[in-house]
Amino acid sequence: MRKQYRSEIVEEAGLADDPMAQFALWFAQAADSHLFEPNAMVVSTATAGGRPSSRTVLLKQFDSRGFVFFTNYGSRKAREIDENPYVSLLFPWHPIARQVIVTGRAERIGRDETAAYFRSRPHGSQLGAWASAQSTVIGSRAELDRRYAELAARYPEGEQVPVPPEWGGLRVLPDALEFWQGHENRLHDRLRYVLDGDKWRVERLCP
């Protein structure tokens, strides 16, 4: 199970000065390549004792401050972030032989920012955020469907659904971003931006 990658070499001189600008460029190229959900990322967290866990989450926003996703604050990932704020994000763009790996610290965003995003979500997704006590044990699928049906009756389409108090956004403030481009003979490009004080430096890693 091995494949040769055929891609253009990534040179340091061709990179943006700022890693978020470089991410925006690669993200746009991934979207233009018609990848399925290019905003899907693997979020890895760990307990205070170092036990890791991972899951796929959809990136919802990014800007110069970092990467934002939304979750129930009682979920496993949010509880682990409360214990240990250091996380890793992985964007696995396999069809174009690219990956972006981010490390940094996660923190909750403001409630106004959470509310603005929540109100932009489809009505059904808003109800789903109330129906699911994420990561807790539930007796059956029927119980989950019953909760949803009760909420749908309480908040019919067109009626504003309040923002669940235990639901909100997390922003990952990056301290390193690695841009990985696959090449033939396992001679991949690995260019990593590292935050050094208040400036970013770029270093090349051996593949």
PyMOL commands that place a pseudoatom at each C-alpha (Angstrom):
pseudoatom trace, name=CA, resn=MET, resi=1, chain=A, elem=C, hetatm=0, pos=[0.000, 0.000, 0.000]
pseudoatom trace, name=CA, resn=ARG, resi=2, chain=A, elem=C, hetatm=0, pos=[2.307, 2.703, -1.283]
pseudoatom trace, name=CA, resn=LYS, resi=3, chain=A, elem=C, hetatm=0, pos=[1.817, 5.574, -3.693]
pseudoatom trace, name=CA, resn=GLN, resi=4, chain=A, elem=C, hetatm=0, pos=[4.274, 7.900, -5.398]
pseudoatom trace, name=CA, resn=TYR, resi=5, chain=A, elem=C, hetatm=0, pos=[3.378, 11.572, -4.994]
pseudoatom trace, name=CA, resn=ARG, resi=6, chain=A, elem=C, hetatm=0, pos=[3.954, 13.895, -7.960]
pseudoatom trace, name=CA, resn=SER, resi=7, chain=A, elem=C, hetatm=0, pos=[3.837, 17.529, -6.900]
pseudoatom trace, name=CA, resn=GLU, resi=8, chain=A, elem=C, hetatm=0, pos=[5.690, 20.810, -7.250]
pseudoatom trace, name=CA, resn=ILE, resi=9, chain=A, elem=C, hetatm=0, pos=[8.487, 21.502, -4.789]
pseudoatom trace, name=CA, resn=VAL, resi=10, chain=A, elem=C, hetatm=0, pos=[7.544, 23.953, -2.022]
pseudoatom trace, name=CA, resn=GLU, resi=11, chain=A, elem=C, hetatm=0, pos=[10.306, 26.530, -1.607]
pseudoatom trace, name=CA, resn=GLU, resi=12, chain=A, elem=C, hetatm=0, pos=[10.692, 28.763, 1.428]
pseudoatom trace, name=CA, resn=ALA, resi=13, chain=A, elem=C, hetatm=0, pos=[10.865, 31.834, -0.814]
pseudoatom trace, name=CA, resn=GLY, resi=14, chain=A, elem=C, hetatm=0, pos=[7.366, 31.106, -2.095]
pseudoatom trace, name=CA, resn=LEU, resi=15, chain=A, elem=C, hetatm=0, pos=[5.737, 31.023, 1.346]
pseudoatom trace, name=CA, resn=ALA, resi=16, chain=A, elem=C, hetatm=0, pos=[3.730, 33.871, 2.855]
pseudoatom trace, name=CA, resn=ASP, resi=17, chain=A, elem=C, hetatm=0, pos=[5.358, 35.741, 5.742]
pseudoatom trace, name=CA, resn=ASP, resi=18, chain=A, elem=C, hetatm=0, pos=[2.413, 34.909, 7.994]
pseudoatom trace, name=CA, resn=PRO, resi=19, chain=A, elem=C, hetatm=0, pos=[1.317, 31.275, 8.490]
pseudoatom trace, name=CA, resn=MET, resi=20, chain=A, elem=C, hetatm=0, pos=[-2.394, 32.130, 8.550]
pseudoatom trace, name=CA, resn=ALA, resi=21, chain=A, elem=C, hetatm=0, pos=[-2.020, 33.763, 5.143]
pseudoatom trace, name=CA, resn=GLN, resi=22, chain=A, elem=C, hetatm=0, pos=[-0.279, 30.604, 3.920]
pseudoatom trace, name=CA, resn=PHE, resi=23, chain=A, elem=C, hetatm=0, pos=[-3.064, 28.487, 5.412]
pseudoatom trace, name=CA, resn=ALA, resi=24, chain=A, elem=C, hetatm=0, pos=[-5.686, 30.635, 3.663]
pseudoatom trace, name=CA, resn=LEU, resi=25, chain=A, elem=C, hetatm=0, pos=[-3.910, 30.008, 0.348]
pseudoatom trace, name=CA, resn=TRP, resi=26, chain=A, elem=C, hetatm=0, pos=[-3.673, 26.236, 0.827]
pseudoatom trace, name=CA, resn=PHE, resi=27, chain=A, elem=C, hetatm=0, pos=[-7.233, 26.061, 2.156]
pseudoatom trace, name=CA, resn=ALA, resi=28, chain=A, elem=C, hetatm=0, pos=[-8.540, 27.852, -0.952]
pseudoatom trace, name=CA, resn=GLN, resi=29, chain=A, elem=C, hetatm=0, pos=[-6.562, 25.463, -3.172]
pseudoatom trace, name=CA, resn=ALA, resi=30, chain=A, elem=C, hetatm=0, pos=[-7.964, 22.467, -1.286]
pseudoatom trace, name=CA, resn=ALA, resi=31, chain=A, elem=C, hetatm=0, pos=[-11.500, 23.823, -1.738]
pseudoatom trace, name=CA, resn=ASP, resi=32, chain=A, elem=C, hetatm=0, pos=[-10.866, 24.492, -5.436]
pseudoatom trace, name=CA, resn=SER, resi=33, chain=A, elem=C, hetatm=0, pos=[-9.735, 20.861, -5.779]
pseudoatom trace, name=CA, resn=HIS, resi=34, chain=A, elem=C, hetatm=0, pos=[-13.279, 19.813, -4.784]
pseudoatom trace, name=CA, resn=LEU, resi=35, chain=A, elem=C, hetatm=0, pos=[-12.135, 17.834, -1.769]
pseudoatom trace, name=CA, resn=PHE, resi=36, chain=A, elem=C, hetatm=0, pos=[-14.946, 16.525, 0.406]
pseudoatom trace, name=CA, resn=GLU, resi=37, chain=A, elem=C, hetatm=0, pos=[-15.165, 18.868, 3.397]
pseudoatom trace, name=CA, resn=PRO, resi=38, chain=A, elem=C, hetatm=0, pos=[-11.719, 20.499, 3.227]
pseudoatom trace, name=CA, resn=ASN, resi=39, chain=A, elem=C, hetatm=0, pos=[-12.574, 22.122, 6.577]
pseudoatom trace, name=CA, resn=ALA, resi=40, chain=A, elem=C, hetatm=0, pos=[-12.650, 18.706, 8.284]
pseudoatom trace, name=CA, resn=MET, resi=41, chain=A, elem=C, hetatm=0, pos=[-9.797, 18.476, 10.779]
pseudoatom trace, name=CA, resn=VAL, resi=42, chain=A, elem=C, hetatm=0, pos=[-8.652, 15.965, 13.358]
pseudoatom trace, name=CA, resn=VAL, resi=43, chain=A, elem=C, hetatm=0, pos=[-8.631, 17.631, 16.790]
pseudoatom trace, name=CA, resn=SER, resi=44, chain=A, elem=C, hetatm=0, pos=[-6.360, 15.906, 19.304]
pseudoatom trace, name=CA, resn=THR, resi=45, chain=A, elem=C, hetatm=0, pos=[-6.565, 16.701, 22.999]
pseudoatom trace, name=CA, resn=ALA, resi=46, chain=A, elem=C, hetatm=0, pos=[-5.141, 15.135, 26.140]
pseudoatom trace, name=CA, resn=THR, resi=47, chain=A, elem=C, hetatm=0, pos=[-6.030, 14.896, 29.795]
pseudoatom trace, name=CA, resn=ALA, resi=48, chain=A, elem=C, hetatm=0, pos=[-3.886, 16.517, 32.453]
pseudoatom trace, name=CA, resn=GLY, resi=49, chain=A, elem=C, hetatm=0, pos=[-2.309, 13.071, 32.853]
pseudoatom trace, name=CA, resn=GLY, resi=50, chain=A, elem=C, hetatm=0, pos=[-1.384, 12.873, 29.169]
pseudoatom trace, name=CA, resn=ARG, resi=51, chain=A, elem=C, hetatm=0, pos=[-4.012, 10.392, 27.872]
pseudoatom trace, name=CA, resn=PRO, resi=52, chain=A, elem=C, hetatm=0, pos=[-4.756, 11.508, 24.285]
pseudoatom trace, name=CA, resn=SER, resi=53, chain=A, elem=C, hetatm=0, pos=[-7.962, 11.390, 22.282]
pseudoatom trace, name=CA, resn=SER, resi=54, chain=A, elem=C, hetatm=0, pos=[-8.829, 12.457, 18.734]
pseudoatom trace, name=CA, resn=ARG, resi=55, chain=A, elem=C, hetatm=0, pos=[-11.916, 13.145, 16.670]
pseudoatom trace, name=CA, resn=THR, resi=56, chain=A, elem=C, hetatm=0, pos=[-12.858, 14.815, 13.376]
pseudoatom trace, name=CA, resn=VAL, resi=57, chain=A, elem=C, hetatm=0, pos=[-14.434, 18.257, 13.725]
pseudoatom trace, name=CA, resn=LEU, resi=58, chain=A, elem=C, hetatm=0, pos=[-15.383, 20.897, 11.157]
pseudoatom trace, name=CA, resn=LEU, resi=59, chain=A, elem=C, hetatm=0, pos=[-13.417, 24.148, 11.163]
pseudoatom trace, name=CA, resn=LYS, resi=60, chain=A, elem=C, hetatm=0, pos=[-15.945, 26.977, 11.122]
pseudoatom trace, name=CA, resn=GLN, resi=61, chain=A, elem=C, hetatm=0, pos=[-13.808, 30.122, 11.147]
pseudoatom trace, name=CA, resn=PHE, resi=62, chain=A, elem=C, hetatm=0, pos=[-10.187, 31.144, 10.851]
pseudoatom trace, name=CA, resn=ASP, resi=63, chain=A, elem=C, hetatm=0, pos=[-8.428, 34.484, 10.841]
pseudoatom trace, name=CA, resn=SER, resi=64, chain=A, elem=C, hetatm=0, pos=[-5.205, 36.036, 12.101]
pseudoatom trace, name=CA, resn=ARG, resi=65, chain=A, elem=C, hetatm=0, pos=[-6.091, 34.967, 15.662]
pseudoatom trace, name=CA, resn=GLY, resi=66, chain=A, elem=C, hetatm=0, pos=[-6.443, 31.255, 14.943]
pseudoatom trace, name=CA, resn=PHE, resi=67, chain=A, elem=C, hetatm=0, pos=[-8.880, 28.437, 14.206]
pseudoatom trace, name=CA, resn=VAL, resi=68, chain=A, elem=C, hetatm=0, pos=[-12.427, 28.205, 15.604]
pseudoatom trace, name=CA, resn=PHE, resi=69, chain=A, elem=C, hetatm=0, pos=[-14.697, 25.195, 16.047]
pseudoatom trace, name=CA, resn=PHE, resi=70, chain=A, elem=C, hetatm=0, pos=[-17.853, 24.699, 18.110]
pseudoatom trace, name=CA, resn=THR, resi=71, chain=A, elem=C, hetatm=0, pos=[-18.807, 22.029, 20.604]
pseudoatom trace, name=CA, resn=ASN, resi=72, chain=A, elem=C, hetatm=0, pos=[-20.705, 21.211, 23.757]
pseudoatom trace, name=CA, resn=TYR, resi=73, chain=A, elem=C, hetatm=0, pos=[-18.556, 22.366, 26.671]
pseudoatom trace, name=CA, resn=GLY, resi=74, chain=A, elem=C, hetatm=0, pos=[-19.428, 19.135, 28.460]
pseudoatom trace, name=CA, resn=SER, resi=75, chain=A, elem=C, hetatm=0, pos=[-17.994, 16.997, 25.643]
pseudoatom trace, name=CA, resn=ARG, resi=76, chain=A, elem=C, hetatm=0, pos=[-14.853, 14.954, 26.133]
pseudoatom trace, name=CA, resn=LYS, resi=77, chain=A, elem=C, hetatm=0, pos=[-12.704, 17.284, 24.058]
pseudoatom trace, name=CA, resn=ALA, resi=78, chain=A, elem=C, hetatm=0, pos=[-13.918, 20.380, 25.897]
pseudoatom trace, name=CA, resn=ARG, resi=79, chain=A, elem=C, hetatm=0, pos=[-13.416, 18.760, 29.296]
pseudoatom trace, name=CA, resn=GLU, resi=80, chain=A, elem=C, hetatm=0, pos=[-9.885, 17.735, 28.328]
pseudoatom trace, name=CA, resn=ILE, resi=81, chain=A, elem=C, hetatm=0, pos=[-9.167, 21.260, 27.089]
pseudoatom trace, name=CA, resn=ASP, resi=82, chain=A, elem=C, hetatm=0, pos=[-10.326, 22.575, 30.470]
pseudoatom trace, name=CA, resn=GLU, resi=83, chain=A, elem=C, hetatm=0, pos=[-7.701, 20.292, 32.063]
pseudoatom trace, name=CA, resn=ASN, resi=84, chain=A, elem=C, hetatm=0, pos=[-5.011, 20.805, 29.447]
pseudoatom trace, name=CA, resn=PRO, resi=85, chain=A, elem=C, hetatm=0, pos=[-5.419, 23.606, 26.861]
pseudoatom trace, name=CA, resn=TYR, resi=86, chain=A, elem=C, hetatm=0, pos=[-2.705, 22.360, 24.473]
pseudoatom trace, name=CA, resn=VAL, resi=87, chain=A, elem=C, hetatm=0, pos=[-4.124, 20.762, 21.327]
pseudoatom trace, name=CA, resn=SER, resi=88, chain=A, elem=C, hetatm=0, pos=[-3.183, 19.651, 17.830]
pseudoatom trace, name=CA, resn=LEU, resi=89, chain=A, elem=C, hetatm=0, pos=[-5.147, 20.067, 14.594]
pseudoatom trace, name=CA, resn=LEU, resi=90, chain=A, elem=C, hetatm=0, pos=[-4.558, 18.020, 11.447]
pseudoatom trace, name=CA, resn=PHE, resi=91, chain=A, elem=C, hetatm=0, pos=[-6.025, 18.839, 8.039]
pseudoatom trace, name=CA, resn=PRO, resi=92, chain=A, elem=C, hetatm=0, pos=[-5.596, 15.594, 6.002]
pseudoatom trace, name=CA, resn=TRP, resi=93, chain=A, elem=C, hetatm=0, pos=[-5.941, 16.634, 2.372]
pseudoatom trace, name=CA, resn=HIS, resi=94, chain=A, elem=C, hetatm=0, pos=[-4.901, 13.245, 0.981]
pseudoatom trace, name=CA, resn=PRO, resi=95, chain=A, elem=C, hetatm=0, pos=[-6.146, 13.618, -2.640]
pseudoatom trace, name=CA, resn=ILE, resi=96, chain=A, elem=C, hetatm=0, pos=[-3.765, 16.545, -3.205]
pseudoatom trace, name=CA, resn=ALA, resi=97, chain=A, elem=C, hetatm=0, pos=[-0.966, 14.996, -1.095]
pseudoatom trace, name=CA, resn=ARG, resi=98, chain=A, elem=C, hetatm=0, pos=[-1.018, 17.762, 1.483]
pseudoatom trace, name=CA, resn=GLN, resi=99, chain=A, elem=C, hetatm=0, pos=[-1.385, 18.045, 5.230]
pseudoatom trace, name=CA, resn=VAL, resi=100, chain=A, elem=C, hetatm=0, pos=[-1.397, 21.001, 7.593]
pseudoatom trace, name=CA, resn=ILE, resi=101, chain=A, elem=C, hetatm=0, pos=[-0.530, 20.276, 11.233]
pseudoatom trace, name=CA, resn=VAL, resi=102, chain=A, elem=C, hetatm=0, pos=[-1.217, 22.911, 13.871]
pseudoatom trace, name=CA, resn=THR, resi=103, chain=A, elem=C, hetatm=0, pos=[-0.224, 22.966, 17.532]
pseudoatom trace, name=CA, resn=GLY, resi=104, chain=A, elem=C, hetatm=0, pos=[-1.341, 25.570, 20.005]
pseudoatom trace, name=CA, resn=ARG, resi=105, chain=A, elem=C, hetatm=0, pos=[-3.519, 26.477, 22.944]
pseudoatom trace, name=CA, resn=ALA, resi=106, chain=A, elem=C, hetatm=0, pos=[-7.331, 26.435, 22.897]
pseudoatom trace, name=CA, resn=GLU, resi=107, chain=A, elem=C, hetatm=0, pos=[-9.551, 28.931, 24.681]
pseudoatom trace, name=CA, resn=ARG, resi=108, chain=A, elem=C, hetatm=0, pos=[-13.266, 29.680, 24.711]
pseudoatom trace, name=CA, resn=ILE, resi=109, chain=A, elem=C, hetatm=0, pos=[-14.532, 32.475, 22.496]
pseudoatom trace, name=CA, resn=GLY, resi=110, chain=A, elem=C, hetatm=0, pos=[-16.945, 35.150, 23.727]
pseudoatom trace, name=CA, resn=ARG, resi=111, chain=A, elem=C, hetatm=0, pos=[-20.670, 34.452, 24.092]
pseudoatom trace, name=CA, resn=ASP, resi=112, chain=A, elem=C, hetatm=0, pos=[-21.567, 37.184, 21.567]
pseudoatom trace, name=CA, resn=GLU, resi=113, chain=A, elem=C, hetatm=0, pos=[-19.375, 35.493, 18.961]
pseudoatom trace, name=CA, resn=THR, resi=114, chain=A, elem=C, hetatm=0, pos=[-20.907, 32.112, 19.816]
pseudoatom trace, name=CA, resn=ALA, resi=115, chain=A, elem=C, hetatm=0, pos=[-24.450, 33.501, 19.579]
pseudoatom trace, name=CA, resn=ALA, resi=116, chain=A, elem=C, hetatm=0, pos=[-23.788, 35.092, 16.186]
pseudoatom trace, name=CA, resn=TYR, resi=117, chain=A, elem=C, hetatm=0, pos=[-22.549, 31.797, 14.795]
pseudoatom trace, name=CA, resn=PHE, resi=118, chain=A, elem=C, hetatm=0, pos=[-25.335, 29.751, 16.436]
pseudoatom trace, name=CA, resn=ARG, resi=119, chain=A, elem=C, hetatm=0, pos=[-27.997, 31.907, 14.771]
pseudoatom trace, name=CA, resn=SER, resi=120, chain=A, elem=C, hetatm=0, pos=[-26.378, 31.293, 11.364]
pseudoatom trace, name=CA, resn=ARG, resi=121, chain=A, elem=C, hetatm=0, pos=[-26.789, 27.514, 11.727]
pseudoatom trace, name=CA, resn=PRO, resi=122, chain=A, elem=C, hetatm=0, pos=[-29.677, 25.602, 10.125]
pseudoatom trace, name=CA, resn=HIS, resi=123, chain=A, elem=C, hetatm=0, pos=[-32.724, 25.270, 12.376]
pseudoatom trace, name=CA, resn=GLY, resi=124, chain=A, elem=C, hetatm=0, pos=[-32.235, 21.512, 12.723]
pseudoatom trace, name=CA, resn=SER, resi=125, chain=A, elem=C, hetatm=0, pos=[-28.630, 21.923, 13.818]
pseudoatom trace, name=CA, resn=GLN, resi=126, chain=A, elem=C, hetatm=0, pos=[-29.700, 24.431, 16.461]
pseudoatom trace, name=CA, resn=LEU, resi=127, chain=A, elem=C, hetatm=0, pos=[-32.184, 21.897, 17.846]
pseudoatom trace, name=CA, resn=GLY, resi=128, chain=A, elem=C, hetatm=0, pos=[-29.548, 19.161, 17.694]
pseudoatom trace, name=CA, resn=ALA, resi=129, chain=A, elem=C, hetatm=0, pos=[-27.235, 21.187, 19.930]
pseudoatom trace, name=CA, resn=TRP, resi=130, chain=A, elem=C, hetatm=0, pos=[-29.968, 21.138, 22.607]
pseudoatom trace, name=CA, resn=ALA, resi=131, chain=A, elem=C, hetatm=0, pos=[-30.982, 17.494, 22.061]
pseudoatom trace, name=CA, resn=SER, resi=132, chain=A, elem=C, hetatm=0, pos=[-27.520, 15.990, 22.488]
pseudoatom trace, name=CA, resn=ALA, resi=133, chain=A, elem=C, hetatm=0, pos=[-25.642, 16.031, 25.786]
pseudoatom trace, name=CA, resn=GLN, resi=134, chain=A, elem=C, hetatm=0, pos=[-22.486, 15.350, 23.827]
pseudoatom trace, name=CA, resn=SER, resi=135, chain=A, elem=C, hetatm=0, pos=[-20.221, 12.489, 24.958]
pseudoatom trace, name=CA, resn=THR, resi=136, chain=A, elem=C, hetatm=0, pos=[-22.625, 11.293, 27.670]
pseudoatom trace, name=CA, resn=VAL, resi=137, chain=A, elem=C, hetatm=0, pos=[-24.145, 7.793, 27.620]
pseudoatom trace, name=CA, resn=ILE, resi=138, chain=A, elem=C, hetatm=0, pos=[-27.693, 7.534, 26.212]
pseudoatom trace, name=CA, resn=GLY, resi=139, chain=A, elem=C, hetatm=0, pos=[-30.005, 4.547, 26.407]
pseudoatom trace, name=CA, resn=SER, resi=140, chain=A, elem=C, hetatm=0, pos=[-31.044, 4.358, 22.755]
pseudoatom trace, name=CA, resn=ARG, resi=141, chain=A, elem=C, hetatm=0, pos=[-31.339, 6.152, 19.446]
pseudoatom trace, name=CA, resn=ALA, resi=142, chain=A, elem=C, hetatm=0, pos=[-35.080, 6.400, 20.135]
pseudoatom trace, name=CA, resn=GLU, resi=143, chain=A, elem=C, hetatm=0, pos=[-34.384, 8.502, 23.221]
pseudoatom trace, name=CA, resn=LEU, resi=144, chain=A, elem=C, hetatm=0, pos=[-32.261, 10.928, 21.193]
pseudoatom trace, name=CA, resn=ASP, resi=145, chain=A, elem=C, hetatm=0, pos=[-34.970, 11.161, 18.512]
pseudoatom trace, name=CA, resn=ARG, resi=146, chain=A, elem=C, hetatm=0, pos=[-37.605, 11.778, 21.212]
pseudoatom trace, name=CA, resn=ARG, resi=147, chain=A, elem=C, hetatm=0, pos=[-35.589, 14.662, 22.662]
pseudoatom trace, name=CA, resn=TYR, resi=148, chain=A, elem=C, hetatm=0, pos=[-35.255, 16.174, 19.195]
pseudoatom trace, name=CA, resn=ALA, resi=149, chain=A, elem=C, hetatm=0, pos=[-38.969, 15.807, 18.450]
pseudoatom trace, name=CA, resn=GLU, resi=150, chain=A, elem=C, hetatm=0, pos=[-39.888, 17.535, 21.705]
pseudoatom trace, name=CA, resn=LEU, resi=151, chain=A, elem=C, hetatm=0, pos=[-37.597, 20.433, 20.867]
pseudoatom trace, name=CA, resn=ALA, resi=152, chain=A, elem=C, hetatm=0, pos=[-38.959, 20.645, 17.304]
pseudoatom trace, name=CA, resn=ALA, resi=153, chain=A, elem=C, hetatm=0, pos=[-42.453, 20.963, 18.748]
pseudoatom trace, name=CA, resn=ARG, resi=154, chain=A, elem=C, hetatm=0, pos=[-41.333, 23.635, 21.224]
pseudoatom trace, name=CA, resn=TYR, resi=155, chain=A, elem=C, hetatm=0, pos=[-39.357, 25.632, 18.649]
pseudoatom trace, name=CA, resn=PRO, resi=156, chain=A, elem=C, hetatm=0, pos=[-41.000, 25.220, 15.211]
pseudoatom trace, name=CA, resn=GLU, resi=157, chain=A, elem=C, hetatm=0, pos=[-39.245, 26.390, 12.054]
pseudoatom trace, name=CA, resn=GLY, resi=158, chain=A, elem=C, hetatm=0, pos=[-39.065, 30.178, 12.027]
pseudoatom trace, name=CA, resn=GLU, resi=159, chain=A, elem=C, hetatm=0, pos=[-38.993, 30.572, 15.801]
pseudoatom trace, name=CA, resn=GLN, resi=160, chain=A, elem=C, hetatm=0, pos=[-35.681, 31.640, 17.355]
pseudoatom trace, name=CA, resn=VAL, resi=161, chain=A, elem=C, hetatm=0, pos=[-33.907, 28.890, 19.257]
pseudoatom trace, name=CA, resn=PRO, resi=162, chain=A, elem=C, hetatm=0, pos=[-31.926, 30.145, 22.282]
pseudoatom trace, name=CA, resn=VAL, resi=163, chain=A, elem=C, hetatm=0, pos=[-28.220, 29.401, 22.435]
pseudoatom trace, name=CA, resn=PRO, resi=164, chain=A, elem=C, hetatm=0, pos=[-27.560, 26.454, 24.786]
pseudoatom trace, name=CA, resn=PRO, resi=165, chain=A, elem=C, hetatm=0, pos=[-25.541, 27.736, 27.761]
pseudoatom trace, name=CA, resn=GLU, resi=166, chain=A, elem=C, hetatm=0, pos=[-23.204, 24.701, 27.625]
pseudoatom trace, name=CA, resn=TRP, resi=167, chain=A, elem=C, hetatm=0, pos=[-22.491, 25.080, 23.882]
pseudoatom trace, name=CA, resn=GLY, resi=168, chain=A, elem=C, hetatm=0, pos=[-19.963, 27.399, 22.289]
pseudoatom trace, name=CA, resn=GLY, resi=169, chain=A, elem=C, hetatm=0, pos=[-16.804, 28.032, 20.356]
pseudoatom trace, name=CA, resn=LEU, resi=170, chain=A, elem=C, hetatm=0, pos=[-13.162, 27.249, 20.996]
pseudoatom trace, name=CA, resn=ARG, resi=171, chain=A, elem=C, hetatm=0, pos=[-10.339, 29.106, 19.310]
pseudoatom trace, name=CA, resn=VAL, resi=172, chain=A, elem=C, hetatm=0, pos=[-6.958, 27.440, 18.823]
pseudoatom trace, name=CA, resn=LEU, resi=173, chain=A, elem=C, hetatm=0, pos=[-4.175, 30.028, 19.079]
pseudoatom trace, name=CA, resn=PRO, resi=174, chain=A, elem=C, hetatm=0, pos=[-1.342, 28.478, 17.086]
pseudoatom trace, name=CA, resn=ASP, resi=175, chain=A, elem=C, hetatm=0, pos=[2.295, 28.410, 18.109]
pseudoatom trace, name=CA, resn=ALA, resi=176, chain=A, elem=C, hetatm=0, pos=[3.405, 26.211, 15.191]
pseudoatom trace, name=CA, resn=LEU, resi=177, chain=A, elem=C, hetatm=0, pos=[1.990, 25.275, 11.759]
pseudoatom trace, name=CA, resn=GLU, resi=178, chain=A, elem=C, hetatm=0, pos=[3.556, 22.655, 9.520]
pseudoatom trace, name=CA, resn=PHE, resi=179, chain=A, elem=C, hetatm=0, pos=[2.786, 22.562, 5.800]
pseudoatom trace, name=CA, resn=TRP, resi=180, chain=A, elem=C, hetatm=0, pos=[3.436, 19.099, 4.352]
pseudoatom trace, name=CA, resn=GLN, resi=181, chain=A, elem=C, hetatm=0, pos=[3.580, 18.377, 0.633]
pseudoatom trace, name=CA, resn=GLY, resi=182, chain=A, elem=C, hetatm=0, pos=[4.091, 14.824, -0.578]
pseudoatom trace, name=CA, resn=HIS, resi=183, chain=A, elem=C, hetatm=0, pos=[6.745, 14.020, -3.209]
pseudoatom trace, name=CA, resn=GLU, resi=184, chain=A, elem=C, hetatm=0, pos=[8.306, 11.045, -4.938]
pseudoatom trace, name=CA, resn=ASN, resi=185, chain=A, elem=C, hetatm=0, pos=[10.760, 8.763, -3.137]
pseudoatom trace, name=CA, resn=ARG, resi=186, chain=A, elem=C, hetatm=0, pos=[9.482, 9.971, 0.224]
pseudoatom trace, name=CA, resn=LEU, resi=187, chain=A, elem=C, hetatm=0, pos=[11.337, 13.284, -0.214]
pseudoatom trace, name=CA, resn=HIS, resi=188, chain=A, elem=C, hetatm=0, pos=[8.405, 15.300, 1.067]
pseudoatom trace, name=CA, resn=ASP, resi=189, chain=A, elem=C, hetatm=0, pos=[8.455, 19.025, 1.801]
pseudoatom trace, name=CA, resn=ARG, resi=190, chain=A, elem=C, hetatm=0, pos=[7.872, 19.883, 5.455]
pseudoatom trace, name=CA, resn=LEU, resi=191, chain=A, elem=C, hetatm=0, pos=[7.894, 23.606, 6.158]
pseudoatom trace, name=CA, resn=ARG, resi=192, chain=A, elem=C, hetatm=0, pos=[7.093, 24.634, 9.709]
pseudoatom trace, name=CA, resn=TYR, resi=193, chain=A, elem=C, hetatm=0, pos=[6.283, 28.100, 11.004]
pseudoatom trace, name=CA, resn=VAL, resi=194, chain=A, elem=C, hetatm=0, pos=[7.277, 28.506, 14.659]
pseudoatom trace, name=CA, resn=LEU, resi=195, chain=A, elem=C, hetatm=0, pos=[6.286, 31.445, 16.838]
pseudoatom trace, name=CA, resn=ASP, resi=196, chain=A, elem=C, hetatm=0, pos=[9.446, 32.996, 18.243]
pseudoatom trace, name=CA, resn=GLY, resi=197, chain=A, elem=C, hetatm=0, pos=[8.438, 35.786, 20.607]
pseudoatom trace, name=CA, resn=ASP, resi=198, chain=A, elem=C, hetatm=0, pos=[6.063, 37.880, 18.529]
pseudoatom trace, name=CA, resn=LYS, resi=199, chain=A, elem=C, hetatm=0, pos=[7.510, 36.862, 15.147]
pseudoatom trace, name=CA, resn=TRP, resi=200, chain=A, elem=C, hetatm=0, pos=[7.242, 33.747, 12.999]
pseudoatom trace, name=CA, resn=ARG, resi=201, chain=A, elem=C, hetatm=0, pos=[10.230, 31.900, 11.632]
pseudoatom trace, name=CA, resn=VAL, resi=202, chain=A, elem=C, hetatm=0, pos=[10.167, 29.135, 9.038]
pseudoatom trace, name=CA, resn=GLU, resi=203, chain=A, elem=C, hetatm=0, pos=[12.228, 25.973, 9.309]
pseudoatom trace, name=CA, resn=ARG, resi=204, chain=A, elem=C, hetatm=0, pos=[12.469, 22.995, 6.990]
pseudoatom trace, name=CA, resn=LEU, resi=205, chain=A, elem=C, hetatm=0, pos=[12.160, 19.528, 8.511]
pseudoatom trace, name=CA, resn=CYS, resi=206, chain=A, elem=C, hetatm=0, pos=[13.544, 16.303, 7.114]
pseudoatom trace, name=CA, resn=PRO, resi=207, chain=A, elem=C, hetatm=0, pos=[10.735, 14.084, 5.777]
for i in range(1, 207): cmd.bond("trace and resi %d" % i, "trace and resi %d" % (i + 1))
show_as sticks, trace
zoom trace
